[in-house]
Amino acid sequence: MNIGGVPLEVLVPISGVVKKIQIYPYYYHMGHPGADDECYLRKAVLQKLVDASRLLPDDVYFVVLDGWRSYETQLSIYEQTKIALQEEGFEGEALTEELFKYVATPSEDISKPSPHLTGGAIDLTLAHANSWLPMGSDFDEFNAKSQPDWFEKKTDLTEEETEFLNNRNLLRKAMLAVGFIPNPDEWWHFEYGTKDWAKQNRLQNYYQGILNREKSEG
């Protein structure tokens, strides 16, 4: 079935699909409640990721850190990030604005889901051999340096910073080429079929939230 160009389908596991897509379920390893030792995406979104992997150099591959995310896990990440920002001195409206940049508000309303609850959002990086490629900031490093164009806006880049820029551009180019949209504050985050994706593509329909992964699997 299709609505507005967005196919409706079940969640599928990512690991083992192709060699150029590996997983490291980050929030499971961090011990967040509700996190799984597998990463999942909607079937059509995973196919887009497979298509993107074919655009990478032969010796480079994707490492997926998160895909579909349960409400419980989203709530845990939200609260943890809120505390971390408060410890940095954020409060009031400034805290709300900074938190909104990096972590979507948890919602159990499937018509108003956080992006990861839809199975259409993905966090990932690149790797070569057994090492992740350096990107200039860590995954979930919530500051301006994680903005995708941070190094593009700098002048007189060092050799190391040029490597960061090239790696980010390689990731971004592959993902955008197959239809994903980027996140303006996180180099690792991309979406397909979500509300923001539909808005950018001038479509009316988008993926709803999936509260129960087991019931969505085919």
PLY file of the C-alpha trace (Angstrom):
ply
format ascii 1.0
element vertex 218
property float x
property float y
property float z
element edge 217
property int vertex1
property int vertex2
end_header
0.00 0.00 0.00
1.14 3.57 -0.70
0.06 6.94 0.61
1.53 10.02 -0.99
4.49 8.05 -2.25
5.27 6.62 1.19
4.86 2.83 1.31
3.32 1.41 4.47
5.19 -1.63 5.69
6.49 -3.45 8.72
9.71 -3.00 10.64
12.56 -5.27 9.63
15.94 -5.99 11.27
18.99 -4.38 9.70
21.81 -6.75 10.60
22.82 -9.35 8.04
21.10 -7.70 5.07
24.30 -6.64 3.28
27.95 -6.56 4.36
28.22 -2.83 3.79
25.66 -2.18 6.54
26.68 -3.15 10.06
25.02 -2.25 13.35
26.09 -1.02 16.75
22.86 -0.56 18.75
24.16 2.39 20.72
21.34 2.88 23.21
21.25 -0.83 24.02
24.95 -0.70 24.86
24.34 2.45 26.91
21.72 0.59 28.94
18.68 2.70 28.09
15.35 1.04 28.97
13.39 -0.30 26.01
16.45 -0.49 23.74
17.07 -3.65 21.70
20.27 -5.43 20.67
19.11 -5.16 17.04
18.37 -2.09 14.92
15.13 -1.86 12.91
13.76 0.26 10.06
10.69 0.22 7.86
11.27 -2.13 4.95
11.28 0.64 2.33
13.66 2.74 4.43
16.07 -0.16 4.77
16.01 -0.63 1.00
16.93 3.05 0.60
19.84 2.47 2.98
20.99 -0.52 0.93
20.86 1.68 -2.17
22.95 4.32 -0.39
25.52 1.73 0.70
26.19 0.94 -2.95
27.35 4.52 -3.46
30.15 4.22 -0.89
33.76 3.41 -1.79
34.48 -0.32 -1.77
36.39 -0.18 1.53
33.86 1.96 3.43
30.61 0.81 5.05
27.75 2.10 7.19
27.46 1.51 10.92
23.86 2.01 12.05
23.63 3.28 15.62
19.85 3.55 15.88
16.72 3.20 13.78
13.24 2.63 15.17
13.23 3.73 18.81
10.68 2.80 21.43
8.78 5.44 23.40
10.46 4.18 26.57
13.92 4.67 25.09
13.01 8.09 23.67
11.80 9.21 27.09
15.00 7.98 28.75
17.23 9.81 26.24
15.12 12.96 26.56
15.36 13.04 30.35
19.09 12.23 30.35
19.83 14.96 27.82
17.72 17.45 29.73
19.73 16.80 32.89
23.03 17.12 30.99
21.98 20.47 29.52
20.85 21.74 32.91
24.27 20.85 34.28
25.77 22.98 31.50
23.72 25.93 32.74
20.71 25.87 30.42
17.37 26.73 31.99
13.92 28.01 31.10
13.27 28.84 27.45
16.94 28.40 26.52
16.83 24.85 27.89
13.68 24.07 25.91
15.18 25.41 22.69
18.49 23.58 23.09
16.77 20.32 24.01
14.48 20.56 20.97
17.53 20.78 18.67
18.79 17.35 19.62
16.04 15.19 21.10
12.43 15.05 19.92
9.74 15.27 22.57
8.59 11.73 23.49
5.05 10.98 22.33
2.76 7.96 22.50
0.40 9.61 20.00
1.13 7.72 16.77
-0.26 10.62 14.72
2.33 12.96 16.28
5.36 10.70 16.68
8.98 11.50 17.30
10.90 10.68 14.08
12.56 7.52 15.41
9.20 6.11 16.58
8.10 5.94 12.94
10.89 3.62 11.78
11.82 6.25 9.21
14.69 7.94 11.06
18.22 6.60 11.27
21.43 7.50 13.09
24.59 6.20 11.46
28.25 6.76 10.74
30.92 5.41 8.39
33.64 2.85 9.01
36.72 1.48 7.28
38.19 -1.92 8.21
37.46 -2.13 11.95
37.45 1.59 12.75
34.79 4.26 12.57
35.81 7.17 10.40
36.49 10.41 12.33
33.70 12.94 11.92
34.95 15.81 14.06
32.45 15.21 16.86
31.10 12.14 18.58
27.66 10.65 18.05
25.22 12.40 20.40
27.72 15.19 21.07
25.16 17.93 21.42
26.85 21.17 20.44
27.41 23.32 17.35
30.36 21.21 16.21
27.91 18.41 15.35
26.11 20.53 12.77
26.70 18.90 9.35
28.17 22.08 7.84
30.34 23.07 10.82
33.61 22.50 8.98
32.27 23.90 5.71
31.80 27.25 7.46
35.36 27.30 8.79
38.32 28.76 6.93
41.91 27.55 6.88
41.04 23.97 7.81
43.76 21.78 9.21
44.53 18.48 7.50
42.56 16.70 10.22
39.57 19.02 9.86
39.61 18.48 6.10
39.32 14.76 6.76
36.33 15.39 9.04
34.68 17.49 6.32
35.29 14.89 3.62
33.90 12.07 5.76
30.76 14.02 6.61
30.25 14.92 2.97
30.67 11.28 1.91
27.96 10.19 4.35
25.63 13.04 3.48
26.04 12.67 -0.28
25.20 8.95 -0.23
22.14 9.42 1.96
20.71 12.41 0.10
21.26 10.72 -3.27
18.65 8.06 -2.45
16.04 10.39 -0.94
16.85 10.84 2.75
16.76 14.30 4.31
19.43 15.50 6.77
19.14 17.02 10.22
20.55 20.58 10.53
22.04 19.93 13.97
23.28 16.32 13.75
25.60 15.00 11.02
24.55 11.41 11.87
20.74 11.77 11.59
18.70 11.22 8.41
15.00 10.64 7.71
12.77 9.11 5.06
8.96 9.05 5.15
8.68 11.16 8.32
6.65 14.33 8.80
9.65 16.58 8.08
10.50 14.48 5.02
6.93 14.86 3.73
7.01 18.61 4.33
10.27 19.04 2.40
8.91 16.92 -0.45
5.51 18.69 -0.42
3.60 15.52 0.39
0.53 15.31 2.62
1.08 11.89 4.15
3.86 10.43 6.24
4.67 7.50 8.49
2.73 7.17 11.73
4.38 6.05 14.94
4.91 2.39 15.81
4.46 1.77 19.53
4.85 -2.02 19.49
7.71 -3.37 17.39
6.68 -7.03 17.73
3.22 -6.36 16.31
4.71 -4.51 13.34
7.12 -7.23 12.24
6.26 -9.45 9.30
0 1
1 2
2 3
3 4
4 5
5 6
6 7
7 8
8 9
9 10
10 11
11 12
12 13
13 14
14 15
15 16
16 17
17 18
18 19
19 20
20 21
21 22
22 23
23 24
24 25
25 26
26 27
27 28
28 29
29 30
30 31
31 32
32 33
33 34
34 35
35 36
36 37
37 38
38 39
39 40
40 41
41 42
42 43
43 44
44 45
45 46
46 47
47 48
48 49
49 50
50 51
51 52
52 53
53 54
54 55
55 56
56 57
57 58
58 59
59 60
60 61
61 62
62 63
63 64
64 65
65 66
66 67
67 68
68 69
69 70
70 71
71 72
72 73
73 74
74 75
75 76
76 77
77 78
78 79
79 80
80 81
81 82
82 83
83 84
84 85
85 86
86 87
87 88
88 89
89 90
90 91
91 92
92 93
93 94
94 95
95 96
96 97
97 98
98 99
99 100
100 101
101 102
102 103
103 104
104 105
105 106
106 107
107 108
108 109
109 110
110 111
111 112
112 113
113 114
114 115
115 116
116 117
117 118
118 119
119 120
120 121
121 122
122 123
123 124
124 125
125 126
126 127
127 128
128 129
129 130
130 131
131 132
132 133
133 134
134 135
135 136
136 137
137 138
138 139
139 140
140 141
141 142
142 143
143 144
144 145
145 146
146 147
147 148
148 149
149 150
150 151
151 152
152 153
153 154
154 155
155 156
156 157
157 158
158 159
159 160
160 161
161 162
162 163
163 164
164 165
165 166
166 167
167 168
168 169
169 170
170 171
171 172
172 173
173 174
174 175
175 176
176 177
177 178
178 179
179 180
180 181
181 182
182 183
183 184
184 185
185 186
186 187
187 188
188 189
189 190
190 191
191 192
192 193
193 194
194 195
195 196
196 197
197 198
198 199
199 200
200 201
201 202
202 203
203 204
204 205
205 206
206 207
207 208
208 209
209 210
210 211
211 212
212 213
213 214
214 215
215 216
216 217
